[in-house]
Amino acid sequence: MSTPFIPPKLGNIEAPREEPFYFGPEGGESFAWLHPATGGKARDLGVVLCNPLGYDLMSAHRSYRYIATRLAAEGHAALRFEYPSTGDSAAYVDDPDRVAAWLGSIKDACGALKAATGISQVILFGLRSGGTLAAAAAASGIEGVVGYAGWSPFSSGGLMLREYRALASLNAHGDGNPSSLSRADGGLHIAGFGFNAQTVKDIEAIALTKLQRAPAARCLLMLRDDLPADARLEKHWTALGCEVRSIVVPGYGTMMRDAFESQLPLSAVETLVDWTKTFPATALASGAELADFPRQCLMRADDASPNPVLEQPVWFGQSEHLSGVVSRPTSGALRKTAMLFPTVGANHRIGSNRLHVELGRELAAMGYLCLRMDIDGTGDSGTVCERERFWEYKSDTYEDLLQGSRWLREQPGIENCVLWGICSGAYMAYHAAQADAAVTGAMLFNLQLFRWREDEAAENLARNRAKSFGFYRNEAMKLATWKRLLAGGINVSVILVGLNARIQKRLRARAALMWSQWLARGEAPARQVHRLSQRGCRVSFVCTPEDIGLHEIKSHLGANAVHVTRLPGVEYVEVGADTGADHTFTSLASQRWVKAWTCTQMQKHFP
């Protein structure tokens, strides 16, 4: 309802709506989506899509959903799922034997797809690390697997970790965030995702060029069009007696941008679909049946969540087009205040990496009902289409949050709601709080904008390419910065254009602030915050040092929001620089800080 979509070039896809469920062993359940084959087209061949690890999935999630939908439309039931200790699935990062659990979940996913649909033949598909895990699992032997398709899989776990480390180091260098990528236990924490020491060791042990058995009798290797082809897998698997087809497909680079810029790889998807049609498969008369699979899951306790939490996927909204997962306490009294987590940018509901999941479960263990949701056009809400840039900042996108808040308040015992958001999630939460009198709190992390104007789109693009004034002031004091500048490693023109756009906006904002002080009906942010305070809604502006959103708060509310922090219930909080916090809190220390601060705030102000 909130997103004006640009339809895909291939037109609309007619396929049944996907259905969520859980499968797998107790304590290690995987969260999954079944895409049933279109009625009348169902064939005895399904596809299990194996996720890439870490940040890659944030970019590829929408493409995975599109691939599954496209396959279902052609008669191939498809299953998307999340490995244990990732996404919305059960278990925790520091549990032992993570790689074994991931490989086991791939085998269980094949069994779940066959049991739910009646098919007997399965193709495994995976992108990058997902393709690596799928190949390793299939080579160990999975009944019914007749084909394997990998899009640029890593040939070894060592190469996988090497790329992850390189990308994380590059990102840390570019952001001026030198926080360590290593964990105290010898593991890694890369772009917000953690691997314990054993997981790192077990990933490094994977070597697809040393497999004694090919993943399947027939394999499709989809090669990137932006890198030289690596023929090692094709040569090795062919020597094992496998029929291997290698083909260069376009779209990898545009698909793997940040989620808000990611584009659907339409041509590459058709290559995969055409290949699946070459498998002999009879028609099936029966459709999908999920009656034997649970629609909710008991998340066991751990050190952070001392009480078990019950989680359940839900559809809600006026047309039940919005998707979310609710975390419910299983012991103690249910508190009257619920928590709503909207998406961060175009990422799906696992939020800033897995921060929303972990925080929601911790709060549920404390007695709070929590809903993490996908706004329309994100994750599993709405339809899978190309979208406009900055669509999450449109004037009515926050209305999706109103429907989430309404759903929470319809649950027995819930009276009001607190909204919690990062970046564009904070923007939507800010506007939803103004529109919903039942919202009693808004925790706004690194808010970027107070209002959106179409005529400022180009300016926003420019200023978002530059960092805060404080960042450049501090960097100018470092010798390494000047060495990079002299070596041509810094694009000065982009920085100057961005800072100029920021200065112009700040001047306009200060003029508006002065004008609103004379007009009681003024709609400047200071007035809006004042009305929230009068209504009894607690507002917290939580900022990372030197974040690019600091100029917005300074422009409209004064330095450290000084013009509004004197109001009851309004506060400005700066995250400690020692946490290595970036814009979306990807460092382990900053995630721990955010979770501890949020839990303390909830207990203190919303008991």
C-alpha positions as CSV (number, residue, x, y, z in Angstrom):
1,M,0.0,0.0,0.0
2,S,2.9,2.3,0.6
3,T,5.2,1.6,-2.3
4,P,4.7,2.7,-5.9
5,F,6.5,-0.2,-7.6
6,I,8.2,-0.4,-11.0
7,P,7.1,-3.8,-12.5
8,P,9.9,-6.2,-13.5
9,K,10.7,-6.4,-17.2
10,L,9.4,-9.9,-17.3
11,G,6.0,-8.8,-16.3
12,N,3.9,-10.1,-13.4
13,I,4.5,-13.6,-12.0
14,E,1.5,-15.6,-11.1
15,A,2.3,-18.0,-8.3
16,P,0.7,-18.9,-4.9
17,R,1.8,-16.9,-1.9
18,E,4.7,-18.5,0.0
19,E,4.0,-20.0,3.4
20,P,6.3,-19.9,6.4
21,F,7.0,-22.8,8.7
22,Y,9.8,-24.5,10.7
23,F,11.7,-27.8,10.3
24,G,14.6,-29.5,11.8
25,P,15.7,-31.0,15.1
26,E,14.6,-29.5,18.4
27,G,16.8,-26.6,19.4
28,G,18.1,-26.2,15.9
29,E,15.0,-25.5,13.9
30,S,15.3,-23.7,10.6
31,F,12.8,-21.0,9.6
32,A,11.6,-21.6,6.0
33,W,9.3,-20.4,3.3
34,L,7.6,-22.8,0.9
35,H,6.7,-21.6,-2.5
36,P,4.1,-24.0,-3.8
37,A,4.0,-24.7,-7.6
38,T,1.3,-22.9,-9.5
39,G,-1.8,-25.0,-9.7
40,G,-2.0,-27.3,-12.7
41,K,1.7,-26.9,-13.4
42,A,3.2,-28.8,-10.5
43,R,6.0,-31.2,-11.5
44,D,7.9,-33.9,-9.7
45,L,10.9,-31.7,-9.3
46,G,11.5,-29.0,-6.6
47,V,14.4,-26.6,-5.8
48,V,15.9,-25.9,-2.4
49,L,17.6,-22.5,-2.2
50,C,20.7,-22.4,0.1
51,N,21.5,-18.9,1.5
52,P,24.9,-17.3,1.3
53,L,26.4,-16.5,4.7
54,G,26.7,-13.1,6.3
55,Y,26.1,-9.8,4.6
56,D,25.8,-11.3,1.1
57,L,22.3,-12.5,2.1
58,M,21.2,-8.9,2.9
59,S,21.9,-8.0,-0.7
60,A,20.6,-11.2,-2.2
61,H,17.5,-11.9,-0.2
62,R,15.1,-10.2,-2.6
63,S,16.6,-12.0,-5.5
64,Y,16.3,-15.3,-3.7
65,R,12.6,-14.6,-3.2
66,Y,12.2,-13.7,-6.8
67,I,14.0,-16.9,-8.0
68,A,11.7,-19.0,-5.8
69,T,8.6,-17.3,-7.1
70,R,9.8,-17.7,-10.7
71,L,10.4,-21.4,-10.2
72,A,7.1,-21.9,-8.6
73,A,5.4,-20.2,-11.5
74,E,7.0,-22.8,-13.8
75,G,5.7,-25.7,-11.7
76,H,8.8,-26.3,-9.5
77,A,8.0,-26.0,-5.8
78,A,10.8,-24.1,-4.1
79,L,11.9,-23.8,-0.5
80,R,13.9,-20.9,1.0
81,F,15.3,-21.4,4.5
82,E,17.7,-20.0,7.0
83,Y,20.5,-22.1,8.6
84,P,20.3,-22.6,12.4
85,S,21.8,-19.7,14.3
86,T,21.2,-17.4,11.3
87,G,18.3,-15.1,10.4
88,D,15.0,-16.0,12.1
89,S,16.0,-19.6,12.8
90,A,16.7,-21.1,16.2
91,A,20.1,-21.6,17.9
92,Y,22.9,-19.1,18.5
93,V,26.2,-18.1,16.9
94,D,28.3,-19.5,19.7
95,D,26.7,-22.9,19.7
96,P,29.1,-25.7,18.8
97,D,29.3,-27.4,15.4
98,R,27.7,-24.6,13.3
99,V,29.0,-25.9,10.0
100,A,27.7,-29.4,10.6
101,A,24.4,-27.9,11.6
102,W,24.2,-25.9,8.4
103,L,25.0,-28.9,6.3
104,G,22.5,-31.0,8.2
105,S,19.8,-28.3,7.7
106,I,20.3,-28.5,3.9
107,K,19.6,-32.3,4.0
108,D,16.6,-31.6,6.3
109,A,15.4,-28.9,3.9
110,C,15.3,-31.4,1.0
111,G,13.3,-33.8,3.2
112,A,10.9,-31.1,4.2
113,L,10.3,-30.0,0.6
114,K,9.6,-33.6,-0.5
115,A,7.3,-34.3,2.5
116,A,5.3,-31.1,1.9
117,T,4.9,-31.4,-1.8
118,G,5.1,-35.1,-2.6
119,I,8.0,-34.6,-5.0
120,S,10.8,-37.1,-5.3
121,Q,13.5,-35.1,-7.1
122,V,15.3,-32.1,-5.8
123,I,17.8,-29.5,-7.2
124,L,20.0,-27.6,-4.8
125,F,20.8,-24.0,-5.7
126,G,23.2,-21.7,-3.9
127,L,24.9,-18.3,-4.4
128,R,28.6,-17.9,-3.4
129,S,28.9,-19.4,0.1
130,G,25.4,-20.9,-0.2
131,G,26.6,-22.7,-3.3
132,T,29.7,-23.9,-1.4
133,L,27.6,-25.3,1.5
134,A,25.1,-26.8,-0.9
135,A,27.8,-28.7,-2.8
136,A,29.5,-29.9,0.3
137,A,26.1,-31.2,1.7
138,A,25.1,-32.8,-1.5
139,A,28.5,-34.6,-1.9
140,S,27.9,-36.3,1.4
141,G,24.8,-37.9,0.0
142,I,21.2,-36.6,0.1
143,E,18.5,-38.9,-1.3
144,G,16.6,-37.5,-4.2
145,V,19.1,-34.8,-5.2
146,V,19.3,-35.0,-9.0
147,G,20.9,-31.6,-9.8
148,Y,23.1,-28.8,-8.4
149,A,23.2,-25.2,-9.5
150,G,25.9,-22.9,-8.0
151,W,26.3,-19.2,-8.8
152,S,30.0,-18.4,-8.4
153,P,30.5,-20.8,-5.4
154,F,33.7,-20.5,-3.5
155,S,35.9,-23.5,-4.3
156,S,37.1,-23.6,-0.7
157,G,36.2,-22.3,2.7
158,G,39.6,-20.6,2.9
159,L,38.8,-18.5,-0.2
160,M,35.4,-17.7,1.4
161,L,37.0,-16.4,4.6
162,R,39.7,-14.5,2.7
163,E,37.1,-12.6,0.7
164,Y,35.1,-11.8,3.8
165,R,38.1,-10.5,5.7
166,A,39.2,-8.4,2.7
167,L,35.8,-6.8,2.3
168,A,35.4,-6.2,6.0
169,S,38.9,-4.6,6.2
170,L,38.1,-2.4,3.2
171,N,34.8,-1.3,4.7
172,A,36.5,-0.5,8.0
173,H,39.2,1.5,6.3
174,G,36.7,3.4,4.2
175,D,34.5,4.2,7.3
176,G,37.5,5.1,9.5
177,N,36.3,2.4,11.8
178,P,39.3,0.4,12.9
179,S,37.3,-2.0,15.2
180,S,38.8,-5.4,15.3
181,L,37.4,-8.1,13.0
182,S,38.6,-10.8,15.4
183,R,36.7,-12.1,18.4
184,A,38.3,-12.9,21.8
185,D,37.8,-16.6,21.2
186,G,39.7,-16.5,17.9
187,G,36.6,-16.3,15.7
188,L,35.5,-13.5,13.4
189,H,32.9,-10.8,13.5
190,I,32.5,-9.6,9.9
191,A,30.0,-6.9,8.8
192,G,27.8,-7.6,11.8
193,F,27.9,-11.4,11.5
194,G,29.8,-13.6,13.9
195,F,31.6,-16.9,13.5
196,N,33.1,-18.6,16.6
197,A,36.6,-20.1,16.4
198,Q,35.3,-23.6,15.7
199,T,33.1,-22.3,12.9
200,V,36.1,-20.6,11.3
201,K,38.1,-23.8,11.5
202,D,35.4,-25.9,10.0
203,I,34.7,-23.5,7.1
204,E,38.5,-23.5,6.3
205,A,38.3,-27.3,6.0
206,I,35.8,-27.2,3.1
207,A,37.4,-27.9,-0.2
208,L,35.1,-28.6,-3.2
209,T,38.1,-29.5,-5.5
210,K,38.9,-32.4,-3.1
211,L,35.4,-33.9,-3.0
212,Q,35.4,-37.7,-3.6
213,R,31.9,-37.5,-5.0
214,A,30.2,-34.8,-7.2
215,P,27.3,-32.9,-5.7
216,A,24.9,-34.5,-8.3
217,A,24.8,-36.3,-11.6
218,R,24.2,-33.0,-13.3
219,C,25.6,-29.6,-12.3
220,L,25.2,-26.0,-13.5
221,L,27.9,-23.6,-12.7
222,M,26.7,-20.0,-13.2
223,L,29.9,-17.9,-13.7
224,R,30.2,-14.2,-12.9
225,D,30.5,-11.8,-15.9
226,D,32.8,-9.5,-14.0
227,L,35.6,-11.9,-13.1
228,P,37.8,-14.4,-15.1
229,A,36.3,-17.9,-15.1
230,D,37.7,-20.5,-12.7
231,A,37.6,-23.9,-14.3
232,R,38.8,-26.0,-11.3
233,L,35.4,-27.1,-10.2
234,E,34.3,-28.1,-13.7
235,K,37.4,-30.1,-14.3
236,H,37.3,-31.9,-10.9
237,W,33.6,-32.7,-11.0
238,T,33.8,-33.8,-14.6
239,A,36.6,-36.2,-13.7
240,L,34.2,-37.6,-11.0
241,G,31.7,-38.5,-13.7
242,C,29.4,-35.5,-13.4
243,E,27.8,-33.7,-16.4
244,V,28.8,-30.1,-15.8
245,R,27.6,-27.1,-17.7
246,S,29.4,-23.8,-17.1
247,I,27.8,-20.6,-18.4
248,V,28.6,-16.9,-17.8
249,V,25.5,-15.1,-16.6
250,P,25.0,-11.3,-16.1
251,G,23.7,-9.5,-13.1
252,Y,25.9,-10.5,-10.2
253,G,27.4,-7.0,-9.6
254,T,24.1,-5.2,-9.6
255,M,22.5,-7.8,-7.5
256,M,25.1,-7.8,-4.8
257,R,25.1,-4.0,-4.1
258,D,23.7,-2.8,-0.8
259,A,20.1,-4.0,-0.5
260,F,18.6,-0.6,-1.3
261,E,20.4,-0.6,-4.7
262,S,20.2,-4.3,-5.5
263,Q,18.6,-5.2,-8.8
264,L,16.9,-8.4,-9.7
265,P,19.1,-10.6,-12.0
266,L,16.3,-11.4,-14.4
267,S,18.4,-12.8,-17.2
268,A,20.4,-15.1,-14.9
269,V,17.2,-16.4,-13.3
270,E,15.9,-17.4,-16.7
271,T,19.1,-19.4,-17.3
272,L,18.4,-21.3,-14.1
273,V,14.8,-21.8,-14.9
274,D,15.6,-23.0,-18.4
275,W,18.1,-25.5,-17.0
276,T,15.5,-27.0,-14.6
277,K,13.2,-27.6,-17.5
278,T,15.7,-30.0,-19.0
279,F,15.1,-32.5,-16.2
280,P,12.5,-35.2,-16.9
281,A,9.7,-34.8,-14.3
282,T,6.1,-36.0,-14.4
283,A,3.1,-33.9,-13.5
284,L,1.8,-33.9,-9.9
285,A,-1.8,-33.9,-9.1
286,S,-1.6,-32.9,-5.4
287,G,-0.5,-29.5,-4.1
288,A,1.6,-28.5,-1.1
289,E,0.6,-29.6,2.4
290,L,2.2,-28.1,5.5
291,A,-0.1,-29.7,8.1
292,D,2.7,-31.8,9.5
293,F,5.1,-28.9,10.0
294,P,5.0,-26.5,12.9
295,R,4.1,-22.8,12.4
296,Q,5.8,-21.7,15.6
297,C,9.0,-22.5,17.4
298,L,10.2,-22.5,21.0
299,M,13.6,-20.7,21.1
300,R,15.6,-22.2,24.0
301,A,17.1,-20.0,26.6
302,D,20.7,-18.9,26.7
303,D,22.8,-16.5,28.8
304,A,21.2,-13.4,27.2
305,S,17.7,-14.8,27.2
306,P,17.2,-16.8,30.4
307,N,13.6,-17.8,29.6
308,P,12.5,-19.7,26.5
309,V,10.7,-17.6,23.9
310,L,8.0,-18.7,21.5
311,E,8.3,-17.3,18.0
312,Q,5.8,-17.3,15.2
313,P,5.6,-15.8,11.7
314,V,2.5,-13.7,11.1
315,W,0.8,-12.0,8.2
316,F,-1.0,-8.7,9.1
317,G,-2.2,-5.4,7.6
318,Q,-5.5,-4.6,5.9
319,S,-4.9,-7.1,3.2
320,E,-2.5,-9.3,5.2
321,H,0.4,-8.4,2.8
322,L,2.8,-7.5,5.6
323,S,5.1,-10.1,7.0
324,G,6.7,-10.4,10.4
325,V,7.9,-12.6,13.2
326,V,6.5,-12.2,16.7
327,S,8.5,-13.2,19.9
328,R,6.3,-14.0,22.9
329,P,7.3,-14.6,26.5
330,T,6.6,-18.1,27.8
331,S,6.9,-17.4,31.5
332,G,6.1,-14.6,33.9
333,A,3.6,-11.8,33.4
334,L,3.2,-10.3,30.0
335,R,4.0,-6.6,30.1
336,K,1.4,-4.1,28.7
337,T,4.0,-2.4,26.4
338,A,5.0,-4.2,23.2
339,M,8.0,-3.4,20.9
340,L,7.9,-3.0,17.1
341,F,11.1,-3.3,15.0
342,P,10.7,-2.1,11.4
343,T,13.3,-2.9,8.7
344,V,16.5,-1.0,8.3
345,G,16.7,0.5,4.8
346,A,15.8,-2.2,2.2
347,N,17.1,-5.1,4.4
348,H,14.7,-7.8,5.5
349,R,13.4,-8.0,9.0
350,I,16.5,-9.6,10.6
351,G,17.4,-5.9,10.8
352,S,20.9,-4.7,11.2
353,N,22.3,-8.1,10.5
354,R,20.9,-10.2,13.4
355,L,20.6,-7.5,15.9
356,H,16.7,-7.3,15.7
357,V,16.4,-11.0,16.3
358,E,18.7,-11.2,19.3
359,L,17.3,-8.0,20.9
360,G,13.7,-9.1,20.3
361,R,14.3,-12.5,21.9
362,E,16.0,-10.9,24.9
363,L,13.1,-8.5,25.4
364,A,10.6,-11.3,25.0
365,A,12.4,-13.3,27.7
366,M,11.9,-10.2,30.0
367,G,8.1,-10.2,29.3
368,Y,7.7,-7.9,26.3
369,L,5.8,-8.9,23.2
370,C,8.0,-8.0,20.2
371,L,7.3,-7.9,16.5
372,R,10.0,-7.5,13.8
373,M,8.4,-6.7,10.5
374,D,9.1,-6.1,6.8
375,I,7.7,-3.0,5.4
376,D,5.9,-3.3,2.0
377,G,8.4,-4.1,-0.7
378,T,11.0,-5.4,1.7
379,G,11.8,-9.0,2.8
380,D,8.7,-11.0,2.4
381,S,6.1,-8.3,2.5
382,G,4.2,-7.3,-0.6
383,T,5.4,-8.3,-4.0
384,V,8.9,-8.9,-5.5
385,C,9.5,-6.0,-7.9
386,E,12.0,-3.4,-8.8
387,R,11.5,-0.3,-6.6
388,E,12.4,3.3,-6.6
389,R,15.4,4.7,-4.8
390,F,14.6,6.2,-1.4
391,W,11.1,4.6,-1.4
392,E,11.4,3.9,2.3
393,Y,11.4,7.7,2.9
394,K,8.1,8.3,1.0
395,S,5.5,10.3,2.8
396,D,3.2,7.3,3.6
397,T,5.7,4.4,4.2
398,Y,5.3,4.9,7.9
399,E,1.7,3.7,7.6
400,D,3.0,0.1,7.5
401,L,4.3,0.7,11.0
402,L,0.9,1.8,12.1
403,Q,-0.5,-1.5,11.0
404,G,2.2,-3.3,12.9
405,S,1.4,-1.2,16.0
406,R,-2.3,-2.0,15.6
407,W,-1.6,-5.7,15.3
408,L,0.4,-5.7,18.5
409,R,-2.3,-3.8,20.4
410,E,-4.9,-6.3,19.2
411,Q,-3.1,-9.0,21.2
412,P,-4.5,-9.8,24.6
413,G,-2.9,-7.7,27.4
414,I,-1.2,-5.2,25.2
415,E,-2.1,-1.5,25.7
416,N,0.6,0.5,24.0
417,C,3.7,0.2,21.8
418,V,7.3,1.4,21.6
419,L,8.9,1.8,18.2
420,W,12.6,1.0,17.6
421,G,14.4,1.9,14.4
422,I,17.8,2.4,12.8
423,C,18.4,4.9,9.9
424,S,15.2,4.8,7.7
425,G,13.6,2.6,10.3
426,A,14.1,5.5,12.7
427,Y,12.6,7.9,10.1
428,M,9.5,5.7,9.8
429,A,9.2,5.3,13.6
430,Y,9.5,9.0,14.1
431,H,6.5,9.7,11.8
432,A,4.5,6.7,13.0
433,A,4.9,7.9,16.6
434,Q,3.3,11.2,15.6
435,A,0.4,9.5,13.9
436,D,-0.4,6.9,16.5
437,A,-1.4,8.1,20.0
438,A,-0.9,4.5,21.3
439,V,2.9,4.8,20.7
440,T,4.4,5.7,24.0
441,G,8.1,5.5,23.0
442,A,10.3,6.0,20.0
443,M,13.9,4.8,20.1
444,L,15.6,6.4,17.1
445,F,19.1,5.2,16.2
446,N,21.1,7.3,13.7
447,L,18.1,9.1,12.3
448,Q,19.0,10.6,8.9
449,L,16.1,12.7,8.0
450,F,13.1,14.4,9.7
451,R,11.2,14.8,6.5
452,W,11.4,13.8,2.9
453,R,11.1,16.0,-0.1
454,E,11.1,14.7,-3.7
455,D,13.0,17.8,-4.9
456,E,15.9,17.0,-2.5
457,A,16.6,13.5,-3.8
458,A,19.7,14.5,-5.7
459,E,20.9,16.5,-2.7
460,N,20.4,13.6,-0.4
461,L,22.4,11.4,-2.7
462,A,25.2,13.9,-2.7
463,R,25.3,14.5,1.0
464,N,25.0,10.8,1.9
465,R,28.3,10.2,0.0
466,A,30.1,12.5,2.5
467,K,30.5,11.8,6.2
468,S,30.1,14.2,9.1
469,F,32.1,17.4,9.5
470,G,33.5,16.0,12.7
471,F,34.8,12.9,10.9
472,Y,36.8,15.0,8.4
473,R,38.1,17.2,11.2
474,N,39.5,14.2,13.1
475,E,40.8,12.5,9.9
476,A,42.6,15.7,9.0
477,M,44.7,15.3,12.1
478,K,46.1,11.9,10.9
479,L,49.2,11.5,8.8
480,A,47.8,8.5,7.1
481,T,44.9,10.6,5.7
482,W,47.3,13.0,4.0
483,K,49.3,10.1,2.6
484,R,46.1,8.6,1.1
485,L,45.2,12.0,-0.3
486,L,48.6,12.5,-2.0
487,A,48.4,8.9,-3.3
488,G,45.0,9.7,-5.0
489,G,43.1,7.4,-2.6
490,I,40.5,10.1,-1.6
491,N,37.9,11.5,-4.0
492,V,38.0,15.1,-2.8
493,S,35.3,16.3,-5.3
494,V,32.7,13.9,-4.0
495,I,33.4,15.1,-0.4
496,L,33.2,18.7,-1.3
497,V,29.9,18.3,-3.2
498,G,28.5,16.3,-0.3
499,L,29.6,18.9,2.3
500,N,28.2,21.7,0.2
501,A,24.8,20.0,0.0
502,R,24.9,19.5,3.7
503,I,25.7,23.2,4.4
504,Q,22.8,24.3,2.2
505,K,20.4,22.0,4.0
506,R,21.6,23.2,7.4
507,L,21.1,26.8,6.5
508,R,17.5,26.1,5.4
509,A,16.8,24.0,8.5
510,R,18.0,26.8,10.8
511,A,15.8,29.3,9.1
512,A,12.9,26.9,9.5
513,L,13.7,26.4,13.2
514,M,13.7,30.2,13.8
515,W,10.4,30.6,11.9
516,S,8.8,27.7,13.9
517,Q,9.6,29.5,17.1
518,W,7.3,32.3,16.0
519,L,4.5,30.2,14.7
520,A,2.8,27.8,17.0
521,R,1.5,25.9,14.1
522,G,4.9,25.4,12.6
523,E,5.8,21.8,11.4
524,A,9.5,22.0,12.1
525,P,10.9,19.0,13.9
526,A,11.4,20.9,17.2
527,R,7.6,21.5,17.3
528,Q,6.9,17.9,16.4
529,V,9.1,16.6,19.2
530,H,7.4,19.1,21.6
531,R,4.0,17.6,20.8
532,L,5.3,14.1,21.3
533,S,6.6,15.1,24.7
534,Q,3.3,16.8,25.7
535,R,1.5,13.6,24.7
536,G,3.7,11.5,27.0
537,C,5.6,9.8,24.2
538,R,9.2,9.2,25.2
539,V,11.7,10.1,22.4
540,S,15.3,8.9,22.4
541,F,17.8,10.2,19.8
542,V,20.7,7.7,19.9
543,C,23.6,8.6,17.7
544,T,27.0,7.1,16.7
545,P,29.9,9.5,17.0
546,E,30.5,11.3,13.7
547,D,27.5,9.6,12.0
548,I,26.3,11.3,8.9
549,G,22.9,11.9,10.5
550,L,24.3,14.2,13.2
551,H,24.1,17.2,10.9
552,E,20.3,16.6,10.7
553,I,19.8,16.7,14.4
554,K,22.1,19.7,14.8
555,S,20.4,21.6,12.0
556,H,16.8,21.1,13.4
557,L,17.3,20.5,17.1
558,G,20.6,22.1,17.9
559,A,23.9,20.4,18.9
560,N,23.1,17.3,20.9
561,A,19.4,18.1,20.3
562,V,19.7,20.9,23.0
563,H,16.5,22.6,21.9
564,V,14.4,19.6,22.9
565,T,16.2,17.7,25.6
566,R,14.8,20.0,28.2
567,L,11.4,18.6,27.4
568,P,10.0,15.7,29.6
569,G,10.9,12.3,28.2
570,V,13.2,13.6,25.4
571,E,16.9,12.6,25.5
572,Y,20.0,12.6,23.3
573,V,22.3,9.7,23.8
574,E,25.7,9.2,22.1
575,V,27.1,5.7,21.7
576,G,30.6,5.3,23.2
577,A,33.4,5.7,20.7
578,D,35.1,2.7,22.3
579,T,32.4,0.4,20.8
580,G,33.6,0.8,17.3
581,A,30.0,1.7,16.3
582,D,29.3,2.5,12.7
583,H,26.0,3.7,11.1
584,T,24.2,0.3,11.5
585,F,26.1,-1.0,14.5
586,T,27.9,-3.9,12.9
587,S,30.7,-4.2,15.4
588,L,30.2,-6.8,18.2
589,A,30.8,-4.3,21.0
590,S,28.3,-1.8,19.6
591,Q,25.7,-4.5,19.2
592,R,26.1,-5.4,22.8
593,W,25.9,-1.8,23.8
594,V,22.6,-1.3,21.9
595,K,21.0,-4.4,23.4
596,A,22.0,-3.5,26.9
597,W,20.9,0.1,26.6
598,T,17.5,-0.9,25.1
599,C,16.8,-3.5,27.7
600,T,17.7,-1.0,30.5
601,Q,15.5,1.7,28.9
602,M,12.5,-0.7,28.6
603,Q,12.8,-1.9,32.2
604,K,13.2,1.7,33.5
605,H,10.5,3.5,31.5
606,F,8.1,0.8,30.4
607,P,8.0,-1.7,33.3
